[in-house]
Amino acid sequence: MAVEKLQKKVKKAPKGVAIIFGVTGLVGKQLLEKLLARSKWKVYGVARRPETAMIKKSNTNPNYHFISCNLLDPFETQMKLSHLNDVTHVFWVTWASQFPLDSIECYEQNKSMMSNALDSILPRAKGLKHFSLQTGTKHYVSLNGGSFDNIVKRVCYYDENCPRVETQVGCNFYYGLEDLLKERLAGMVPWSVHRPGLIIGSSQKTLYNFMGSLCVYGTICKYLNLPFIFGGRKECWEEQFIDSSDARLVAKQQIWAATNDLVQSNNGQAFNSINGDDSTWKDIWAPIGEKFGAIVPWEMMSEEFTYSGSMRDMGAVWKEIVRKEGLVETEMEDLANWYFLDALFRCPVKMLGTRAKADRLGFTERYHALESITHWIDVMRKEKLIP
């Protein structure tokens, strides 16, 4: 009788227990969906903000447990996470965005946030099998100081072994997080680092939300019969400056690295996490505009046009669209970051990676930028974020 009870208990035990830090973000939502789709997985999702009604409705799986937690508060983090003694896989896809990138404040804040989480989880998670860290291809460049002329003109495809950027100004918090993992895991637990480029996905609350910005812009252009313009530098229009990274691909790669024995490394294993195509905005801008039903002019590119200048007073228009179309209640700024779109289309540095390592080790998932963008437009329409 005791043996039968033990067998039933073993059968009910989850195959893996994941905790996703940043579960409501672009990649976090995909990690959640894909992990719950796997047989016998249990998932804890952590985010600072409480779940929205839309997220609650879509995540009714009994194997999912949401935890609202401010990771910058060490006492709250201990209180809410220290009892989790069954975690086998950690996915870190969050960051603190209060301070400018590459500032010492941003560096210290992000390092403290991860340190608080590790302090809470590591002592109890005796069965921890893998820690997955998401950073980005900005690992390879610095946006601080000096002239960018030579970097812009030089085509460089960075691989995972490229050295860190030495800079006299600022600190890249990606380096601090990698160093912290190496120190705290001490060669005892395998871990991986994933470096996406421009992440393409859907989220209501993400600071650098490309799809949110693009979709709000396209929607307003259609609503007001405005031309769908690419505002940016000619070089960024005609050449590729940053890789696109579909959120589905980034999530799949992290799960692949976390569960594939052949790529486990106690010293840390880095992977560029990119779509792998070489399309430019010049190639795909017209079909994107057509997807929104907007007017695509013959002259699509303008170096004088800025999104922050043209769209900043459109908040009332967006509210009108939301009301008329019966969309999820959002402010324009919840989805769109016009300064980010301006900076992206005027990027001074090429941040292009190679997929050779991931391909060689067996992760061959690929997407085309246009396919990714049109897919996520459809998703945002389905989620009633845009009409």
C-alpha positions in Angstrom: 0.0 0.0 0.0 2.8 2.4 0.9 4.6 1.5 -2.4 1.4 2.4 -4.4 1.1 5.8 -2.6 4.8 6.5 -3.4 4.3 5.5 -7.1 1.3 7.9 -7.4 3.3 10.7 -5.8 6.1 10.2 -8.2 3.7 10.2 -11.2 2.2 13.5 -10.0 5.6 15.2 -9.5 6.3 17.8 -12.1 9.0 17.1 -14.7 10.4 20.6 -14.2 9.7 23.6 -12.1 10.5 26.9 -13.7 10.5 30.4 -12.3 10.3 33.2 -14.9 11.5 36.7 -13.7 9.7 39.1 -16.1 6.8 36.9 -17.0 4.7 39.7 -18.4 7.3 40.9 -20.8 7.9 40.2 -24.5 9.9 37.0 -24.0 8.5 36.1 -20.5 5.0 35.6 -22.0 6.4 33.2 -24.6 8.4 31.3 -22.1 5.3 30.8 -20.0 3.2 29.6 -22.9 5.9 27.2 -24.2 6.8 25.8 -20.8 3.1 25.1 -19.8 2.7 23.4 -23.2 5.4 20.9 -22.2 4.3 17.8 -20.3 4.2 18.0 -16.5 5.9 21.4 -16.1 5.1 23.8 -13.2 5.8 27.5 -13.6 6.1 30.4 -11.2 5.9 33.8 -12.9 7.3 36.8 -11.2 6.7 40.5 -12.1 6.7 43.8 -10.2 3.2 44.8 -11.5 0.1 42.8 -10.7 -1.3 40.8 -13.5 -3.8 42.6 -15.8 -7.2 41.2 -16.3 -6.3 40.1 -19.9 -3.2 38.1 -18.6 -5.2 36.5 -15.8 -7.8 35.4 -18.3 -5.3 33.8 -20.6 -3.3 32.0 -17.8 -5.8 29.8 -16.0 -3.5 26.7 -16.1 -3.4 25.2 -12.6 0.3 24.6 -13.0 1.0 28.3 -13.2 1.5 30.5 -10.1 1.9 34.3 -10.4 3.9 36.2 -7.8 3.9 40.0 -7.7 7.2 41.1 -6.3 9.5 44.1 -6.3 12.9 42.5 -6.7 14.6 45.7 -5.8 13.3 45.2 -2.2 15.4 42.5 -0.5 12.9 42.0 2.3 9.9 41.6 0.0 11.9 39.3 -2.3 12.8 37.1 0.7 9.3 37.0 2.0 7.7 36.0 -1.4 10.4 33.7 -2.9 12.4 32.1 -0.2 9.8 29.3 0.3 10.2 28.1 -3.3 12.2 24.9 -2.7 11.2 23.0 -5.8 12.6 25.3 -8.5 14.7 23.4 -11.2 15.0 26.1 -13.9 15.4 29.8 -13.6 14.7 32.2 -16.6 15.8 35.8 -16.0 14.2 38.0 -18.7 13.7 41.2 -16.7 15.7 44.4 -16.0 15.4 47.6 -14.0 14.9 50.5 -16.4 14.8 53.4 -13.9 18.2 54.8 -15.0 19.8 55.4 -18.4 21.5 52.4 -20.0 25.3 52.2 -19.3 25.0 54.4 -16.3 26.6 53.2 -13.0 23.1 53.5 -11.4 21.6 51.2 -14.0 24.5 48.7 -13.5 24.2 48.6 -9.7 20.4 48.5 -9.7 20.2 45.5 -12.0 23.0 43.7 -10.2 21.2 44.3 -6.8 17.9 43.0 -8.3 19.4 39.7 -9.4 21.4 39.4 -6.2 18.2 39.7 -4.1 16.6 37.0 -6.2 19.6 34.6 -5.9 19.7 35.2 -2.1 16.1 34.1 -1.8 16.2 31.1 -4.1 19.6 29.5 -4.0 19.6 28.3 -0.4 16.4 26.3 -0.8 16.5 25.2 -4.5 18.7 22.1 -4.0 17.5 20.7 -7.3 18.4 23.7 -9.5 19.5 22.4 -12.9 19.9 25.5 -15.0 19.9 29.3 -14.9 19.0 31.2 -18.1 20.0 34.8 -18.4 18.7 37.1 -21.2 20.8 40.2 -22.1 21.3 41.5 -25.7 23.6 42.1 -28.6 24.5 45.4 -27.0 26.9 43.2 -25.2 29.3 43.9 -28.1 29.2 47.6 -28.4 29.2 50.8 -26.4 26.9 53.8 -27.1 29.0 56.1 -24.9 31.6 58.6 -26.0 33.8 58.8 -29.1 33.0 59.0 -32.8 30.9 56.2 -34.4 32.0 56.9 -38.0 34.4 54.0 -38.3 32.1 51.5 -36.5 29.1 52.5 -38.7 31.1 51.9 -41.9 32.6 48.6 -40.8 30.4 45.5 -41.2 31.1 43.3 -38.2 29.2 40.1 -37.3 29.9 39.5 -33.6 30.2 36.0 -32.3 29.8 34.9 -28.6 33.6 34.9 -28.0 34.1 38.6 -28.8 35.7 40.5 -25.9 33.8 42.9 -23.7 33.9 46.5 -24.7 36.3 48.6 -22.7 34.9 52.1 -22.1 35.9 54.9 -19.9 32.3 56.1 -19.5 29.5 54.1 -18.0 29.0 50.4 -17.3 27.1 47.7 -19.2 24.9 45.9 -16.7 25.0 42.8 -18.9 28.6 42.2 -17.7 27.6 42.7 -14.1 24.9 40.0 -14.3 27.2 37.5 -16.0 29.9 38.0 -13.4 27.3 37.7 -10.6 26.1 34.4 -12.0 29.6 33.0 -12.3 30.3 34.0 -8.7 27.1 32.8 -7.1 26.7 29.6 -9.0 30.4 28.8 -8.5 30.6 26.2 -11.2 28.0 24.0 -9.5 25.0 24.8 -11.7 24.9 25.1 -15.5 23.9 28.5 -16.9 23.4 30.1 -20.3 23.3 33.7 -21.6 21.1 34.7 -24.5 21.7 37.8 -26.6 18.8 38.9 -28.7 18.7 42.0 -30.9 15.5 43.9 -31.5 12.9 41.8 -29.8 9.6 41.4 -31.7 6.7 40.4 -29.6 3.6 41.6 -27.7 3.4 43.2 -24.3 1.4 45.9 -22.6 4.1 47.2 -20.4 7.6 47.1 -21.9 9.8 50.2 -22.1 11.5 49.3 -25.4 8.5 47.9 -27.1 9.1 48.0 -30.8 5.9 46.2 -31.9 3.7 48.4 -29.6 5.3 51.5 -31.0 5.0 50.4 -34.6 1.4 49.2 -34.2 0.2 52.4 -32.5 1.9 54.4 -35.3 0.4 52.3 -38.1 -3.1 52.4 -36.5 -3.0 56.2 -36.1 -1.8 56.6 -39.7 -4.7 54.5 -41.0 -7.2 56.3 -38.7 -6.1 59.8 -39.7 -5.2 59.0 -43.3 -1.5 59.9 -42.7 1.3 58.6 -44.8 3.2 55.6 -43.3 6.7 57.1 -43.1 10.0 55.6 -42.0 11.7 58.4 -40.1 15.4 57.8 -39.7 18.9 57.9 -41.2 19.4 56.8 -44.8 22.0 54.2 -43.7 19.5 52.6 -41.3 16.9 52.5 -44.1 19.2 50.8 -46.6 21.5 48.7 -44.4 20.9 46.3 -41.5 22.0 47.8 -38.2 20.5 45.5 -35.7 19.2 41.9 -35.8 15.6 41.1 -35.3 14.7 38.6 -32.7 11.3 37.0 -32.6 10.1 36.5 -29.0 9.1 33.0 -30.0 12.6 32.2 -31.1 14.2 33.7 -28.0 12.0 31.7 -25.7 12.5 28.5 -27.6 16.3 28.9 -27.6 16.3 29.5 -23.8 14.3 26.4 -23.2 16.5 24.4 -25.6 19.7 25.5 -23.8 18.1 24.8 -20.4 16.9 21.3 -21.2 19.5 20.0 -23.6 22.3 18.0 -21.9 24.6 18.4 -24.9 24.9 22.2 -24.4 25.1 22.4 -20.6 28.0 24.3 -19.2 28.8 25.0 -15.5 31.1 27.9 -16.7 28.3 29.6 -18.7 27.3 29.2 -22.3 26.5 32.3 -24.5 24.3 32.3 -27.5 23.3 35.0 -29.9 19.5 34.8 -30.1 18.6 36.2 -33.5 16.3 35.5 -36.4 19.1 35.1 -38.9 17.8 37.0 -41.9 19.4 40.1 -43.5 16.3 42.1 -44.6 16.4 45.9 -44.3 13.6 48.4 -43.5 13.7 49.4 -47.2 12.8 45.8 -48.1 9.9 45.4 -45.7 8.5 48.8 -44.9 5.8 48.9 -47.7 4.2 45.5 -46.8 4.2 46.5 -43.1 2.2 49.6 -43.9 -0.1 47.6 -46.1 -0.7 45.2 -43.2 -2.0 48.1 -41.2 -4.1 49.4 -44.1 -2.2 52.7 -44.1 -1.2 54.9 -47.0 2.3 54.0 -48.1 3.7 56.9 -50.1 6.2 56.6 -53.0 8.8 58.3 -50.9 8.6 56.2 -47.7 11.8 57.4 -46.0 12.4 60.8 -44.5 15.5 61.9 -42.5 13.6 64.9 -41.1 10.5 63.0 -39.8 10.6 62.1 -36.1 8.0 59.9 -34.2 8.5 61.9 -31.0 7.7 65.1 -32.8 4.8 63.8 -34.9 3.1 61.4 -32.5 3.6 63.0 -29.0 0.3 64.9 -29.1 -1.8 61.9 -30.4 -2.8 60.6 -26.9 -6.4 61.8 -27.3 -6.6 60.3 -30.8 -5.4 56.9 -29.4 -8.1 57.1 -26.6 -10.7 57.7 -29.3 -9.5 54.7 -31.3 -9.5 52.5 -28.2 -13.1 53.6 -27.3 -14.5 53.2 -30.9 -12.9 49.9 -31.5 -13.6 48.4 -28.1 -9.9 47.7 -27.4 -8.2 46.9 -24.1 -7.9 50.1 -22.1 -4.4 51.5 -22.6 -2.8 54.9 -22.7 -0.7 55.5 -25.8 2.4 55.6 -23.7 1.6 52.1 -22.4 2.4 50.6 -25.8 4.4 53.3 -27.7 7.8 54.7 -26.9 8.4 57.3 -29.7 11.9 58.2 -28.5 12.9 54.6 -28.7 11.6 54.4 -32.3 13.6 57.5 -33.2 16.7 56.1 -31.6 16.3 52.7 -33.3 15.9 54.2 -36.8 18.9 56.4 -36.2 21.1 53.8 -34.5 24.8 54.9 -34.9 26.3 51.4 -34.3 25.9 48.1 -36.1 24.9 45.4 -33.6 24.9 42.3 -35.8 25.6 38.9 -34.6 26.3 35.5 -36.1 24.1 32.4 -35.6 26.9 30.0 -36.3 27.3 28.7 -32.7 23.6 27.9 -32.1 23.2 26.4 -35.6 26.3 24.2 -35.1 25.0 22.9 -31.7 21.5 22.1 -33.1 19.3 25.1 -32.6 18.3 26.0 -36.1 14.9 27.8 -35.6 14.7 30.8 -37.9 12.3 33.6 -38.7 12.2 36.3 -41.3 11.7 39.9 -40.0 8.6 40.6 -42.1 7.1 37.2 -41.0 7.8 38.1 -37.4 6.3 41.5 -37.6 3.1 40.5 -39.4 2.6 37.6 -37.0 2.8 39.9 -34.0 0.5 42.4 -35.6 -2.1 39.6 -35.8 -1.4 38.6 -32.2 -1.9 42.2 -31.0 -5.2 42.3 -32.9 -6.3 39.1 -31.3 -5.4 40.4 -27.9 -7.5 43.6 -28.7 -4.5 45.9 -28.2 -5.0 47.3 -31.7 -7.9 47.2 -34.2 
